[in-house]
Amino acid sequence: MAEKRAIVGTVVHHDLTVADADTVRDFYAAVVGWNAEPLDMGGYADYVMAEPATGAPVAGVCHARGGNASLPPVWLAYVAVADLDAALRRCGDLGGAVAAGPFGEPGGRYAVIGDPIGVAIAVIEASDTGEGRVESQPSPEGAGPRSGTMVGIDLTVPDPEQIRDFYASVMGWTPRPVDQGGYVDYEMTDGATGSAIAGICHARGANAGLPPVWLPYVAVDDLDGALRRCTELGGSAVAGPFGDAGSWRYAVIRDPAGAHLALSGAGSSVL
């Protein structure tokens, strides 16, 4: 991963752990356009999935072996925290639990947690100097996100208020209400800068059928083509497409291993 200053509260990495990483690697290479770079794990290879335009790392696809053997088969977002041990204590105090870890060395320690309803996410400790992993380089000023880049994460749950407060405490995020007409969803922002980091939404309206997992949104140049390749390769579209032609469109897919991810028309951000 490229070394660059990571802001506490931001998402610095994504990865997916599955029984058959080779099949899932090929699926995302075809659907999203990522390039797969093998990472020798001693007897087997995991994969760094890289942005096609620049070669910058975007995500990891890993075997459920070694230190990853106990990880759930869902896309895990890694959120930078200033103090991992303190974040894990707040997690437990607020009804969450540590699902795996902590792993790693000081300055890069991480753990996987479950929130009060069991949704998995990872927290990673930023180093004392504030250095961390950043997955892709920014697009030129004024340009939308390039195909293959991560553009946001969302969580859909029955009770966003309960989950909102959990993540505000554990991650240091600040909730910003978003009026949905009769109810409120939440944009979770970086407390220091006010930048949008994530969305926490009610399971209502267009979100009514979405699974209660953190969904990463990935930009693609051709949403309809990506959805066709998804179904041809053993995945399925579980929601959408939503949005209008010529504007931001998105759909939620399920890959051959059962993990959910959202695809969005390149050129706009989910947040």
Contacts in CASP RR format, 6 or more apart in sequence:
PFRMAT RR
TARGET T0000
AUTHOR 0000-0000-0000
METHOD contacts of the structure
MODEL  1
MAEKRAIVGTVVHHDLTVADADTVRDFYAAVVGWNAEPLDMGGYADYVMA
EPATGAPVAGVCHARGGNASLPPVWLAYVAVADLDAALRRCGDLGGAVAA
GPFGEPGGRYAVIGDPIGVAIAVIEASDTGEGRVESQPSPEGAGPRSGTM
VGIDLTVPDPEQIRDFYASVMGWTPRPVDQGGYVDYEMTDGATGSAIAGI
CHARGANAGLPPVWLPYVAVDDLDGALRRCTELGGSAVAGPFGDAGSWRY
AVIRDPAGAHLALSGAGSSVL
1 13 0 8 1.000
1 57 0 8 1.000
1 132 0 8 1.000
1 133 0 8 1.000
1 134 0 8 1.000
1 135 0 8 1.000
2 56 0 8 1.000
2 57 0 8 1.000
2 133 0 8 1.000
2 134 0 8 1.000
2 137 0 8 1.000
3 131 0 8 1.000
3 132 0 8 1.000
3 133 0 8 1.000
4 131 0 8 1.000
4 132 0 8 1.000
4 133 0 8 1.000
4 134 0 8 1.000
5 130 0 8 1.000
5 131 0 8 1.000
5 132 0 8 1.000
6 12 0 8 1.000
6 80 0 8 1.000
6 126 0 8 1.000
6 130 0 8 1.000
6 131 0 8 1.000
6 132 0 8 1.000
6 133 0 8 1.000
6 134 0 8 1.000
7 80 0 8 1.000
7 190 0 8 1.000
7 192 0 8 1.000
7 193 0 8 1.000
8 80 0 8 1.000
8 81 0 8 1.000
8 82 0 8 1.000
8 126 0 8 1.000
8 172 0 8 1.000
8 190 0 8 1.000
8 192 0 8 1.000
9 79 0 8 1.000
9 80 0 8 1.000
9 81 0 8 1.000
9 171 0 8 1.000
9 172 0 8 1.000
9 173 0 8 1.000
9 190 0 8 1.000
9 191 0 8 1.000
9 197 0 8 1.000
10 79 0 8 1.000
10 80 0 8 1.000
10 190 0 8 1.000
10 195 0 8 1.000
10 197 0 8 1.000
11 77 0 8 1.000
11 78 0 8 1.000
11 79 0 8 1.000
11 80 0 8 1.000
11 150 0 8 1.000
11 152 0 8 1.000
11 153 0 8 1.000
11 197 0 8 1.000
11 198 0 8 1.000
12 78 0 8 1.000
12 79 0 8 1.000
12 80 0 8 1.000
12 124 0 8 1.000
12 132 0 8 1.000
12 133 0 8 1.000
12 134 0 8 1.000
12 135 0 8 1.000
13 59 0 8 1.000
13 60 0 8 1.000
13 77 0 8 1.000
13 78 0 8 1.000
13 122 0 8 1.000
13 124 0 8 1.000
13 133 0 8 1.000
13 135 0 8 1.000
14 58 0 8 1.000
14 59 0 8 1.000
14 60 0 8 1.000
14 75 0 8 1.000
14 76 0 8 1.000
14 77 0 8 1.000
14 78 0 8 1.000
14 135 0 8 1.000
14 150 0 8 1.000
14 216 0 8 1.000
15 59 0 8 1.000
15 60 0 8 1.000
15 61 0 8 1.000
15 62 0 8 1.000
15 75 0 8 1.000
15 76 0 8 1.000
15 78 0 8 1.000
16 24 0 8 1.000
16 59 0 8 1.000
16 60 0 8 1.000
16 61 0 8 1.000
16 62 0 8 1.000
16 73 0 8 1.000
16 74 0 8 1.000
16 75 0 8 1.000
16 76 0 8 1.000
16 257 0 8 1.000
16 259 0 8 1.000
17 62 0 8 1.000
17 63 0 8 1.000
17 64 0 8 1.000
17 68 0 8 1.000
17 71 0 8 1.000
17 72 0 8 1.000
17 73 0 8 1.000
17 76 0 8 1.000
18 24 0 8 1.000
18 61 0 8 1.000
18 62 0 8 1.000
18 63 0 8 1.000
18 64 0 8 1.000
18 73 0 8 1.000
18 257 0 8 1.000
18 259 0 8 1.000
19 63 0 8 1.000
19 64 0 8 1.000
19 73 0 8 1.000
19 257 0 8 1.000
20 257 0 8 1.000
21 45 0 8 1.000
21 46 0 8 1.000
21 47 0 8 1.000
21 61 0 8 1.000
21 62 0 8 1.000
21 63 0 8 1.000
23 256 0 8 1.000
23 257 0 8 1.000
24 61 0 8 1.000
24 255 0 8 1.000
24 256 0 8 1.000
24 257 0 8 1.000
24 259 0 8 1.000
25 36 0 8 1.000
25 47 0 8 1.000
25 49 0 8 1.000
25 61 0 8 1.000
26 36 0 8 1.000
26 233 0 8 1.000
27 230 0 8 1.000
27 233 0 8 1.000
27 234 0 8 1.000
27 235 0 8 1.000
27 255 0 8 1.000
27 256 0 8 1.000
28 34 0 8 1.000
28 49 0 8 1.000
28 61 0 8 1.000
28 255 0 8 1.000
29 35 0 8 1.000
29 36 0 8 1.000
29 49 0 8 1.000
30 229 0 8 1.000
30 233 0 8 1.000
31 220 0 8 1.000
31 226 0 8 1.000
31 229 0 8 1.000
31 230 0 8 1.000
31 233 0 8 1.000
31 253 0 8 1.000
31 263 0 8 1.000
32 49 0 8 1.000
32 147 0 8 1.000
32 148 0 8 1.000
32 218 0 8 1.000
32 220 0 8 1.000
32 226 0 8 1.000
32 263 0 8 1.000
33 52 0 8 1.000
33 147 0 8 1.000
33 148 0 8 1.000
33 220 0 8 1.000
34 49 0 8 1.000
34 50 0 8 1.000
34 51 0 8 1.000
34 52 0 8 1.000
34 58 0 8 1.000
34 59 0 8 1.000
34 148 0 8 1.000
35 49 0 8 1.000
35 50 0 8 1.000
35 51 0 8 1.000
35 52 0 8 1.000
35 55 0 8 1.000
36 47 0 8 1.000
36 48 0 8 1.000
36 49 0 8 1.000
36 50 0 8 1.000
36 61 0 8 1.000
37 47 0 8 1.000
37 48 0 8 1.000
37 49 0 8 1.000
37 50 0 8 1.000
37 57 0 8 1.000
38 45 0 8 1.000
38 46 0 8 1.000
38 47 0 8 1.000
39 45 0 8 1.000
39 46 0 8 1.000
39 47 0 8 1.000
39 48 0 8 1.000
41 63 0 8 1.000
41 65 0 8 1.000
41 66 0 8 1.000
44 63 0 8 1.000
44 65 0 8 1.000
46 60 0 8 1.000
46 61 0 8 1.000
46 62 0 8 1.000
46 63 0 8 1.000
47 60 0 8 1.000
47 61 0 8 1.000
47 62 0 8 1.000
48 57 0 8 1.000
48 59 0 8 1.000
48 60 0 8 1.000
49 57 0 8 1.000
49 58 0 8 1.000
49 59 0 8 1.000
49 60 0 8 1.000
49 61 0 8 1.000
50 56 0 8 1.000
50 57 0 8 1.000
50 58 0 8 1.000
51 57 0 8 1.000
51 58 0 8 1.000
51 136 0 8 1.000
51 146 0 8 1.000
51 148 0 8 1.000
51 149 0 8 1.000
52 147 0 8 1.000
52 148 0 8 1.000
53 146 0 8 1.000
53 147 0 8 1.000
53 148 0 8 1.000
54 136 0 8 1.000
54 137 0 8 1.000
54 146 0 8 1.000
56 135 0 8 1.000
56 136 0 8 1.000
56 137 0 8 1.000
57 135 0 8 1.000
57 136 0 8 1.000
58 135 0 8 1.000
58 136 0 8 1.000
58 148 0 8 1.000
58 149 0 8 1.000
58 150 0 8 1.000
58 218 0 8 1.000
59 75 0 8 1.000
59 135 0 8 1.000
59 150 0 8 1.000
59 216 0 8 1.000
62 68 0 8 1.000
62 71 0 8 1.000
64 71 0 8 1.000
64 73 0 8 1.000
67 100 0 8 1.000
67 103 0 8 1.000
70 99 0 8 1.000
70 100 0 8 1.000
71 99 0 8 1.000
71 100 0 8 1.000
71 112 0 8 1.000
72 99 0 8 1.000
72 112 0 8 1.000
72 120 0 8 1.000
73 257 0 8 1.000
73 258 0 8 1.000
73 259 0 8 1.000
74 120 0 8 1.000
74 213 0 8 1.000
74 214 0 8 1.000
74 259 0 8 1.000
74 260 0 8 1.000
75 213 0 8 1.000
75 214 0 8 1.000
75 215 0 8 1.000
75 216 0 8 1.000
75 259 0 8 1.000
75 260 0 8 1.000
75 261 0 8 1.000
76 112 0 8 1.000
76 120 0 8 1.000
76 121 0 8 1.000
76 122 0 8 1.000
76 214 0 8 1.000
77 121 0 8 1.000
77 122 0 8 1.000
77 153 0 8 1.000
77 198 0 8 1.000
77 214 0 8 1.000
77 216 0 8 1.000
78 110 0 8 1.000
78 122 0 8 1.000
78 123 0 8 1.000
78 124 0 8 1.000
78 133 0 8 1.000
79 121 0 8 1.000
79 122 0 8 1.000
79 123 0 8 1.000
79 124 0 8 1.000
79 171 0 8 1.000
79 197 0 8 1.000
80 123 0 8 1.000
80 124 0 8 1.000
80 125 0 8 1.000
80 126 0 8 1.000
80 132 0 8 1.000
81 87 0 8 1.000
81 123 0 8 1.000
81 124 0 8 1.000
81 125 0 8 1.000
81 126 0 8 1.000
81 170 0 8 1.000
81 171 0 8 1.000
81 172 0 8 1.000
82 125 0 8 1.000
82 126 0 8 1.000
83 125 0 8 1.000
84 102 0 8 1.000
84 109 0 8 1.000
84 110 0 8 1.000
84 111 0 8 1.000
84 123 0 8 1.000
84 124 0 8 1.000
84 125 0 8 1.000
85 102 0 8 1.000
87 123 0 8 1.000
87 170 0 8 1.000
87 171 0 8 1.000
88 98 0 8 1.000
88 102 0 8 1.000
88 111 0 8 1.000
88 113 0 8 1.000
88 123 0 8 1.000
90 169 0 8 1.000
90 170 0 8 1.000
91 97 0 8 1.000
91 98 0 8 1.000
91 113 0 8 1.000
91 114 0 8 1.000
91 115 0 8 1.000
91 123 0 8 1.000
91 166 0 8 1.000
91 170 0 8 1.000
92 98 0 8 1.000
94 116 0 8 1.000
94 165 0 8 1.000
94 166 0 8 1.000
94 169 0 8 1.000
94 170 0 8 1.000
95 115 0 8 1.000
95 116 0 8 1.000
95 166 0 8 1.000
96 113 0 8 1.000
96 114 0 8 1.000
96 115 0 8 1.000
96 116 0 8 1.000
96 118 0 8 1.000
96 166 0 8 1.000
97 113 0 8 1.000
97 114 0 8 1.000
97 118 0 8 1.000
98 111 0 8 1.000
98 112 0 8 1.000
98 113 0 8 1.000
98 114 0 8 1.000
99 111 0 8 1.000
99 112 0 8 1.000
99 113 0 8 1.000
99 114 0 8 1.000
99 120 0 8 1.000
100 111 0 8 1.000
100 112 0 8 1.000
101 110 0 8 1.000
101 111 0 8 1.000
101 112 0 8 1.000
102 109 0 8 1.000
102 110 0 8 1.000
102 111 0 8 1.000
103 109 0 8 1.000
103 110 0 8 1.000
103 111 0 8 1.000
104 110 0 8 1.000
106 125 0 8 1.000
106 127 0 8 1.000
107 125 0 8 1.000
107 126 0 8 1.000
107 127 0 8 1.000
107 128 0 8 1.000
108 124 0 8 1.000
108 125 0 8 1.000
108 126 0 8 1.000
108 127 0 8 1.000
108 132 0 8 1.000
109 124 0 8 1.000
109 125 0 8 1.000
110 122 0 8 1.000
110 123 0 8 1.000
110 124 0 8 1.000
110 125 0 8 1.000
111 122 0 8 1.000
111 123 0 8 1.000
112 120 0 8 1.000
112 121 0 8 1.000
112 122 0 8 1.000
113 120 0 8 1.000
113 121 0 8 1.000
113 122 0 8 1.000
113 123 0 8 1.000
113 170 0 8 1.000
114 120 0 8 1.000
114 121 0 8 1.000
115 121 0 8 1.000
115 163 0 8 1.000
115 166 0 8 1.000
115 167 0 8 1.000
116 162 0 8 1.000
116 163 0 8 1.000
116 166 0 8 1.000
117 157 0 8 1.000
117 159 0 8 1.000
117 162 0 8 1.000
117 163 0 8 1.000
117 212 0 8 1.000
119 155 0 8 1.000
119 157 0 8 1.000
119 163 0 8 1.000
119 212 0 8 1.000
119 213 0 8 1.000
119 214 0 8 1.000
120 213 0 8 1.000
120 214 0 8 1.000
121 214 0 8 1.000
123 170 0 8 1.000
123 171 0 8 1.000
124 133 0 8 1.000
126 132 0 8 1.000
135 149 0 8 1.000
135 150 0 8 1.000
136 146 0 8 1.000
136 149 0 8 1.000
136 150 0 8 1.000
139 145 0 8 1.000
139 146 0 8 1.000
139 149 0 8 1.000
143 267 0 8 1.000
144 219 0 8 1.000
144 266 0 8 1.000
144 267 0 8 1.000
144 268 0 8 1.000
144 269 0 8 1.000
145 151 0 8 1.000
145 219 0 8 1.000
145 266 0 8 1.000
145 267 0 8 1.000
145 268 0 8 1.000
145 269 0 8 1.000
146 219 0 8 1.000
146 266 0 8 1.000
147 219 0 8 1.000
147 220 0 8 1.000
147 221 0 8 1.000
147 266 0 8 1.000
148 218 0 8 1.000
148 219 0 8 1.000
148 220 0 8 1.000
148 266 0 8 1.000
149 218 0 8 1.000
149 219 0 8 1.000
150 216 0 8 1.000
150 217 0 8 1.000
150 218 0 8 1.000
150 219 0 8 1.000
151 217 0 8 1.000
151 218 0 8 1.000
151 219 0 8 1.000
151 264 0 8 1.000
151 268 0 8 1.000
151 269 0 8 1.000
151 270 0 8 1.000
151 271 0 8 1.000
152 198 0 8 1.000
152 216 0 8 1.000
152 217 0 8 1.000
152 269 0 8 1.000
152 270 0 8 1.000
152 271 0 8 1.000
153 197 0 8 1.000
153 198 0 8 1.000
153 199 0 8 1.000
153 214 0 8 1.000
153 215 0 8 1.000
153 216 0 8 1.000
153 217 0 8 1.000
154 198 0 8 1.000
154 199 0 8 1.000
154 200 0 8 1.000
154 201 0 8 1.000
154 214 0 8 1.000
154 215 0 8 1.000
154 217 0 8 1.000
154 262 0 8 1.000
154 270 0 8 1.000
155 163 0 8 1.000
155 198 0 8 1.000
155 199 0 8 1.000
155 200 0 8 1.000
155 201 0 8 1.000
155 212 0 8 1.000
155 213 0 8 1.000
155 214 0 8 1.000
155 215 0 8 1.000
156 201 0 8 1.000
156 202 0 8 1.000
156 203 0 8 1.000
156 207 0 8 1.000
156 209 0 8 1.000
156 210 0 8 1.000
156 211 0 8 1.000
156 212 0 8 1.000
156 215 0 8 1.000
157 163 0 8 1.000
157 200 0 8 1.000
157 201 0 8 1.000
157 202 0 8 1.000
157 203 0 8 1.000
157 212 0 8 1.000
158 202 0 8 1.000
158 203 0 8 1.000
158 212 0 8 1.000
160 184 0 8 1.000
160 185 0 8 1.000
160 186 0 8 1.000
160 200 0 8 1.000
160 201 0 8 1.000
160 202 0 8 1.000
163 200 0 8 1.000
164 175 0 8 1.000
164 186 0 8 1.000
164 188 0 8 1.000
164 200 0 8 1.000
167 173 0 8 1.000
167 188 0 8 1.000
167 198 0 8 1.000
167 200 0 8 1.000
168 174 0 8 1.000
168 175 0 8 1.000
168 188 0 8 1.000
171 188 0 8 1.000
171 197 0 8 1.000
172 191 0 8 1.000
173 188 0 8 1.000
173 189 0 8 1.000
173 190 0 8 1.000
173 191 0 8 1.000
173 197 0 8 1.000
173 198 0 8 1.000
174 188 0 8 1.000
174 189 0 8 1.000
174 190 0 8 1.000
174 191 0 8 1.000
174 194 0 8 1.000
175 186 0 8 1.000
175 187 0 8 1.000
175 188 0 8 1.000
175 189 0 8 1.000
175 200 0 8 1.000
176 186 0 8 1.000
176 187 0 8 1.000
176 188 0 8 1.000
176 189 0 8 1.000
176 196 0 8 1.000
177 184 0 8 1.000
177 185 0 8 1.000
177 186 0 8 1.000
177 187 0 8 1.000
178 184 0 8 1.000
178 185 0 8 1.000
178 186 0 8 1.000
178 187 0 8 1.000
180 202 0 8 1.000
180 204 0 8 1.000
183 202 0 8 1.000
183 204 0 8 1.000
185 199 0 8 1.000
185 200 0 8 1.000
185 201 0 8 1.000
185 202 0 8 1.000
186 199 0 8 1.000
186 200 0 8 1.000
186 201 0 8 1.000
187 196 0 8 1.000
187 198 0 8 1.000
187 199 0 8 1.000
187 271 0 8 1.000
188 196 0 8 1.000
188 197 0 8 1.000
188 198 0 8 1.000
188 199 0 8 1.000
188 200 0 8 1.000
189 195 0 8 1.000
189 196 0 8 1.000
189 197 0 8 1.000
190 197 0 8 1.000
196 271 0 8 1.000
197 271 0 8 1.000
198 214 0 8 1.000
198 271 0 8 1.000
199 271 0 8 1.000
201 207 0 8 1.000
201 210 0 8 1.000
203 209 0 8 1.000
203 210 0 8 1.000
203 212 0 8 1.000
206 239 0 8 1.000
206 240 0 8 1.000
206 242 0 8 1.000
209 238 0 8 1.000
209 239 0 8 1.000
210 238 0 8 1.000
210 239 0 8 1.000
210 252 0 8 1.000
210 260 0 8 1.000
211 238 0 8 1.000
211 260 0 8 1.000
213 260 0 8 1.000
215 252 0 8 1.000
215 260 0 8 1.000
215 261 0 8 1.000
215 262 0 8 1.000
216 261 0 8 1.000
216 262 0 8 1.000
217 250 0 8 1.000
217 261 0 8 1.000
217 262 0 8 1.000
217 263 0 8 1.000
217 264 0 8 1.000
217 270 0 8 1.000
218 261 0 8 1.000
218 262 0 8 1.000
218 263 0 8 1.000
218 264 0 8 1.000
219 264 0 8 1.000
219 265 0 8 1.000
219 266 0 8 1.000
219 267 0 8 1.000
220 226 0 8 1.000
220 263 0 8 1.000
220 264 0 8 1.000
220 265 0 8 1.000
220 266 0 8 1.000
221 265 0 8 1.000
221 266 0 8 1.000
223 241 0 8 1.000
223 249 0 8 1.000
223 250 0 8 1.000
223 251 0 8 1.000
223 263 0 8 1.000
223 264 0 8 1.000
223 265 0 8 1.000
224 241 0 8 1.000
226 263 0 8 1.000
227 237 0 8 1.000
227 241 0 8 1.000
227 251 0 8 1.000
227 253 0 8 1.000
227 263 0 8 1.000
230 236 0 8 1.000
230 237 0 8 1.000
230 253 0 8 1.000
230 255 0 8 1.000
230 263 0 8 1.000
231 237 0 8 1.000
233 256 0 8 1.000
234 256 0 8 1.000
235 253 0 8 1.000
235 254 0 8 1.000
235 255 0 8 1.000
235 256 0 8 1.000
236 253 0 8 1.000
236 254 0 8 1.000
237 251 0 8 1.000
237 252 0 8 1.000
237 253 0 8 1.000
237 254 0 8 1.000
238 252 0 8 1.000
238 253 0 8 1.000
238 254 0 8 1.000
238 260 0 8 1.000
239 251 0 8 1.000
239 252 0 8 1.000
240 250 0 8 1.000
240 251 0 8 1.000
240 252 0 8 1.000
241 249 0 8 1.000
241 250 0 8 1.000
241 251 0 8 1.000
242 249 0 8 1.000
242 250 0 8 1.000
242 251 0 8 1.000
243 249 0 8 1.000
243 250 0 8 1.000
247 268 0 8 1.000
248 264 0 8 1.000
248 265 0 8 1.000
248 267 0 8 1.000
248 268 0 8 1.000
248 269 0 8 1.000
248 270 0 8 1.000
249 264 0 8 1.000
249 265 0 8 1.000
250 262 0 8 1.000
250 263 0 8 1.000
250 264 0 8 1.000
250 265 0 8 1.000
250 270 0 8 1.000
251 262 0 8 1.000
251 263 0 8 1.000
252 260 0 8 1.000
252 261 0 8 1.000
252 262 0 8 1.000
252 263 0 8 1.000
253 260 0 8 1.000
253 261 0 8 1.000
253 262 0 8 1.000
253 263 0 8 1.000
254 260 0 8 1.000
255 261 0 8 1.000
262 270 0 8 1.000
264 270 0 8 1.000
END
